[in-house]
């Protein structure tokens, strides 16, 4: 192996210009692979973090995934006459026995849950009106399953506990109504009666529709406003491991009977889009290394053509065909290893440059930084792909070198 390595290094040194060009192609390929993949993976992780953190991992609704069968069907499943389009009995919607069911959910490992009652309401102030989704919450539980406290500009979720008639609204609604903390709004719910609520908190998520169309009150206040005493219509659940959401949702649905939807199920279209984007990204950056491998192929092929007589002499000295192939495969391996090492250093430098880039999109108040992913797996993947492409590019010339017949070459040379 030592002799093969010495010969491989001598061959590469004899073609310094071509070797340098091939090495540069691998270096740039690895560097751009890392820069592009870190940007794409970083944007993916940032998107998933926003998606996961700003929405429940699992939501339990006050409805069933499949409609309940009619009593007559249960009583006479093989009846000759079937009654269809029976209007369901009118009832107050909500999760029945929600306290007991919530305890069942909270006993699951890694689960944090909070009861919520949501409904439509109209807020009015100084002649202005705005339809909102009114959510009744328990502040102590809600702060464990949402990032709302981090989005608060004024007050906290606990402000609702201090004022039973308090309401938390978005900054967009504050500007639209020209409100200020302490302003008194009128809320009209299902019964059509206007009731006063005082602004005790203001949040800002950056989503204009959410900031203008969402309001939070105490759960008991929402139950009174919406006419659903002792009812909630959903559980908001966060998990220690968000990627266990699908299995947890299945377990909760089986245990409670109510429809449970994981964030993965609710965002299948986005996740499919991310998968397609990753395939495109890796195809593009892999193509860079494939193009660079053609330079290695050209360099080693030229060496094989120039060193044909030397190869014949080595064969006549006792070198086997496998030894010859090993020499030229080592040449590709050396170029790939050096290119990977230097390329990873250059890639890290490019990533640090991208890290300080600041972008301010039109109409956006906050400065945006490029999200980057520094995971070790992409460095390993870049090096592995570079080494594979380099060895693959050197295989054909190495195979051709191993087939050289020393008698024919030496006889022709003589």
C-alpha positions in Angstrom: 0.0 0.0 0.0 2.9 2.4 0.8 4.4 1.8 -2.7 1.0 2.4 -4.3 0.5 5.6 -2.4 4.0 6.9 -3.4 3.3 6.1 -7.0 -0.1 7.8 -6.9 1.4 11.0 -5.3 4.1 11.0 -8.0 1.5 10.7 -10.8 -0.5 13.6 -9.4 2.6 15.8 -8.9 3.6 15.2 -12.5 0.4 16.7 -13.7 0.3 19.7 -11.3 -1.9 22.0 -13.4 -4.6 19.4 -14.2 -4.5 18.1 -10.6 -5.0 21.6 -9.3 -7.9 22.2 -11.6 -9.6 18.9 -10.5 -8.9 19.7 -6.9 -10.4 23.2 -7.3 -13.5 21.7 -8.8 -14.0 19.4 -5.8 -13.3 22.2 -3.3 -15.8 24.5 -4.9 -18.3 21.7 -5.2 -18.1 20.8 -1.5 -18.1 24.5 -0.4 -21.3 25.3 -2.5 -22.8 22.0 -1.4 -22.4 23.1 2.3 -23.5 26.7 1.7 -26.7 25.7 -0.3 -27.6 22.8 1.9 -27.2 24.8 5.1 -29.4 27.6 3.7 -32.1 25.1 2.6 -32.0 23.0 5.7 -31.9 26.1 7.8 -34.9 27.6 6.1 -36.7 24.2 6.5 -35.9 24.0 10.2 -37.0 27.6 10.7 -40.2 27.0 8.9 -41.0 23.9 10.9 -40.1 25.7 14.1 -42.5 28.5 13.3 -45.1 26.0 12.2 -44.7 23.7 15.3 -44.2 26.4 17.9 -47.0 28.7 16.7 -49.6 25.9 16.4 -50.5 23.0 18.7 -48.8 19.7 18.1 -52.1 18.0 18.6 -55.6 19.5 18.7 -58.6 17.6 20.0 -61.9 18.8 18.6 -65.5 18.4 19.9 -66.4 16.2 16.9 -66.0 12.7 15.7 -63.9 11.5 12.8 -66.7 9.3 11.7 -70.4 10.2 12.2 -72.2 8.2 14.9 -74.6 5.5 13.5 -78.3 6.1 14.0 -79.9 4.2 17.0 -82.2 2.3 14.6 -79.2 1.0 12.7 -77.6 -0.2 15.9 -80.9 -1.8 17.0 -81.7 -3.5 13.7 -78.5 -3.7 11.6 -80.1 -6.1 9.1 -83.4 -4.2 8.8 -85.2 -4.3 5.4 -86.0 -0.6 5.6 -83.3 2.1 6.1 -84.1 5.6 7.3 -81.8 8.2 5.9 -81.1 12.0 6.3 -82.3 12.0 9.9 -81.6 15.4 11.5 -79.4 15.0 14.6 -80.8 16.0 17.9 -80.0 19.6 18.8 -77.5 19.9 21.6 -74.9 22.2 23.1 -71.6 21.4 21.3 -68.6 20.7 23.4 -66.4 17.9 24.7 -68.4 16.0 27.2 -66.8 15.4 30.6 -63.9 17.5 29.5 -62.2 17.7 32.9 -62.0 13.9 33.2 -60.8 13.5 29.6 -58.2 16.3 30.1 -56.8 14.3 33.0 -56.6 11.2 30.8 -54.7 13.2 28.2 -52.3 14.8 30.7 -51.3 11.4 32.1 -49.7 10.5 28.7 -45.9 10.9 28.8 -44.4 14.1 27.4 -47.9 15.7 27.0 -48.9 19.2 28.1 -52.6 20.1 27.5 -54.9 23.1 28.0 -58.7 23.4 27.5 -60.0 26.0 25.1 -63.4 27.3 24.2 -63.5 29.1 20.9 -66.4 30.9 19.2 -67.2 33.8 17.0 -67.9 37.2 18.5 -68.0 40.9 17.5 -65.9 43.5 19.2 -66.9 47.1 18.9 -65.3 50.4 20.0 -66.1 54.0 19.1 -68.4 52.9 16.3 -66.0 50.4 14.8 -66.8 46.7 14.7 -64.6 43.7 14.1 -65.5 40.0 14.0 -63.0 37.9 15.9 -62.4 34.4 17.1 -62.9 34.6 20.9 -60.9 32.0 22.8 -61.5 31.2 26.4 -58.4 29.9 28.2 -57.0 28.9 31.5 -53.8 31.1 31.7 -51.9 28.7 33.9 -52.3 25.9 31.5 -52.3 28.0 28.3 -48.8 29.4 28.9 -47.4 25.8 28.8 -48.8 25.0 25.4 -48.3 28.2 23.4 -45.7 30.9 22.7 -48.3 33.7 23.3 -46.5 34.9 26.4 -43.4 35.5 24.3 -45.4 37.5 21.8 -46.9 39.9 24.4 -46.2 43.5 23.9 -48.2 44.6 26.9 -49.2 42.4 29.9 -49.1 38.6 30.1 -51.5 35.7 30.0 -51.7 36.0 33.8 -53.3 39.4 33.4 -56.5 37.7 32.6 -56.5 36.0 36.0 -56.2 39.4 37.7 -59.2 40.8 35.8 -62.1 38.5 35.1 -63.5 41.0 32.5 -60.1 41.4 30.8 -59.4 40.7 27.2 -56.1 40.2 25.3 -56.1 41.4 21.7 -53.6 41.7 18.8 -51.6 44.8 18.0 -53.3 45.0 14.6 -56.7 45.4 16.3 -55.2 47.9 18.7 -54.1 50.1 15.8 -57.3 49.6 13.8 -59.5 50.6 16.8 -57.0 53.2 18.1 -57.1 51.4 21.5 -54.7 51.6 24.4 -54.2 49.3 27.4 -57.1 49.8 29.7 -59.6 50.7 27.0 -63.1 49.2 27.4 -64.5 47.2 24.4 -68.0 45.9 23.9 -68.3 42.2 22.9 -71.4 40.7 21.3 -71.7 36.9 21.2 -74.4 34.4 20.3 -77.1 35.9 22.5 -76.8 39.4 21.0 -76.2 41.1 24.3 -73.3 43.6 24.5 -70.9 43.1 27.4 -67.9 45.3 28.4 -64.4 43.9 28.4 -61.2 45.8 29.4 -57.9 45.5 27.4 -55.3 44.0 29.7 -52.8 42.7 27.2 -51.6 43.1 23.6 -49.7 40.6 21.5 -48.0 40.7 18.2 -47.3 37.5 16.1 -46.5 39.2 12.8 -49.4 37.5 11.1 -51.8 40.4 10.3 -54.9 38.2 10.0 -54.2 36.6 13.4 -53.3 39.9 15.1 -56.6 41.5 14.0 -58.9 38.5 14.3 -58.0 36.8 17.6 -58.9 37.7 21.2 -58.4 35.8 24.5 -60.5 35.9 27.6 -60.8 33.7 30.7 -62.5 30.3 30.0 -65.4 31.0 32.4 -66.0 34.4 30.8 -66.0 32.8 27.3 -68.4 30.1 28.5 -70.8 32.8 29.7 -70.5 34.9 26.6 -70.9 32.0 24.2 -73.7 30.3 26.2 -71.7 27.1 26.8 -71.5 26.7 30.5 -69.1 24.0 31.7 -68.1 23.2 28.1 -64.9 23.4 26.0 -64.6 22.6 22.3 -61.0 21.7 22.0 -57.8 20.6 23.8 -54.6 22.3 22.7 -51.6 19.9 23.2 -47.9 20.4 23.1 -45.4 17.5 23.2 -41.8 17.1 24.3 -41.1 15.5 20.9 -43.2 17.2 18.2 -42.5 14.3 15.7 -44.4 11.9 18.0 -47.5 14.0 17.3 -49.1 11.5 14.9 -48.8 8.5 17.3 -49.9 10.6 20.2 -53.0 11.9 18.3 -54.0 8.3 17.5 -53.6 7.3 21.2 -55.7 10.3 22.3 -58.4 9.7 19.7 -58.6 6.1 20.8 -58.8 7.0 24.5 -61.2 9.9 24.2 -63.2 9.1 21.1 -62.9 12.7 19.9 -61.2 13.7 16.6 -57.5 14.4 17.3 -55.4 16.0 14.6 -51.6 16.3 14.7 -49.7 19.1 13.2 -48.2 16.6 10.7 -51.7 15.6 9.5 -52.8 19.3 9.3 -49.7 20.3 7.3 -49.2 17.4 4.9 -49.2 19.7 1.9 -46.4 21.9 3.4 -44.3 18.8 4.4 -44.7 17.4 0.8 -43.5 20.7 -0.6 -40.5 20.6 1.7 -39.6 17.1 0.5 -39.8 18.1 -3.2 -37.7 21.1 -2.4 -35.0 19.0 -0.7 -34.9 16.6 -3.7 -34.4 19.6 -6.0 -31.7 21.1 -3.7 -29.7 17.9 -3.4 -30.0 17.2 -7.1 -28.6 20.7 -7.9 -25.7 20.6 -5.5 -24.9 17.0 -6.3 -24.6 18.0 -10.0 -21.8 20.4 -9.1 -19.8 17.6 -7.7 -20.6 15.4 -10.6 -19.3 18.1 -13.0 -16.1 18.3 -10.8 -15.6 14.6 -11.1 -15.3 14.8 -14.9 -12.1 16.9 -14.2 -10.7 14.0 -12.1 -11.7 11.5 -14.8 -9.8 13.6 -17.4 -6.7 13.9 -15.2 -6.4 10.3 -14.4 -7.2 9.2 -17.9 -4.4 11.4 -19.2 -2.0 9.9 -16.6 -3.0 6.4 -17.7 -2.3 7.2 -21.3 1.0 8.8 -20.6 2.1 6.1 -18.1 1.2 3.1 -20.2 4.8 2.0 -20.6 5.5 2.5 -16.9 2.4 0.4 -16.1 3.7 -2.3 -18.4 7.1 -2.2 -16.6 5.3 -2.5 -13.2 3.3 -5.4 -14.5 6.4 -7.2 -15.7 8.0 -6.6 -12.2 5.2 -8.5 -10.5 2.5 -5.9 -9.9 -0.9 -7.5 -10.3 -3.8 -5.9 -12.1 -5.5 -5.2 -8.8 -2.3 -3.3 -7.6 -2.4 -1.1 -10.7 -6.1 -0.4 -10.2 -5.4 0.4 -6.6 -2.9 3.1 -7.6 -5.3 5.0 -9.8 -8.1 4.6 -7.3 -5.9 6.1 -4.7 -5.3 9.1 -6.9 -9.0 9.8 -7.0 -9.3 9.1 -3.3 -6.5 11.6 -2.6 -8.1 14.3 -4.7 -11.4 13.6 -3.0 -10.0 13.7 0.5 -8.0 16.9 0.0 -10.9 18.5 -1.9 -13.3 17.6 0.9 -11.1 18.9 3.6 -10.3 22.3 2.0 -13.9 22.5 0.6 -15.4 22.1 4.1 -13.2 24.9 5.4 -14.3 27.2 2.5 -17.9 26.1 3.0 -17.7 27.1 6.7 -16.3 30.5 5.7 -19.2 31.0 3.2 -21.7 30.0 5.9 -20.3 32.5 8.3 -20.5 35.2 5.6 -24.2 34.3 5.0 -24.8 34.3 8.7 -24.2 38.1 9.0 -26.3 39.0 5.9 -29.3 41.1 6.9 -32.4 41.5 4.7 -35.3 43.8 5.1 -38.1 42.8 2.8 -40.4 45.7 1.6 -43.2 46.4 4.1 -41.6 44.4 6.9 -40.5 46.2 10.1 -38.1 43.7 11.4 -34.7 42.8 9.9 -34.4 39.2 8.7 -31.3 37.1 9.0 -30.7 34.1 6.8 -31.4 30.9 8.8 -28.5 28.4 8.6 -28.2 24.8 9.7 -24.9 23.8 11.2 -25.7 20.1 11.6 -22.7 17.7 11.4 -24.7 15.4 9.0 -24.4 17.8 6.1 -20.6 18.0 6.5 -20.5 14.2 6.5 -22.8 14.0 3.5 -20.8 16.5 1.5 -17.5 14.7 2.2 -19.1 11.3 1.4 -20.6 12.5 -1.9 -17.3 14.1 -2.9 -15.3 11.0 -2.1 -17.8 8.8 -3.9 -17.8 10.9 -7.0 -14.0 11.1 -7.1 -13.5 7.4 -6.7 -16.3 6.7 -9.2 -14.6 9.1 -11.7 -11.2 7.3 -11.2 -12.6 3.8 -11.5 -12.8 3.6 -15.3 -9.3 4.8 -15.9 -8.1 2.5 -13.1 -9.9 -0.4 -14.7 -8.4 0.4 -18.1 -4.9 0.6 -16.5 -5.4 -2.8 -14.9 -6.1 -4.4 -18.3 -2.8 -3.3 -19.8 -0.8 -6.2 -21.2 2.9 -5.7 -20.6 4.1 -7.9 -23.4 2.2 -6.0 -26.1 3.3 -2.6 -24.8 7.0 -3.5 -24.4 7.1 -5.3 -27.7 5.5 -2.3 -29.4 8.0 0.0 -27.7 10.9 -2.1 -28.8 
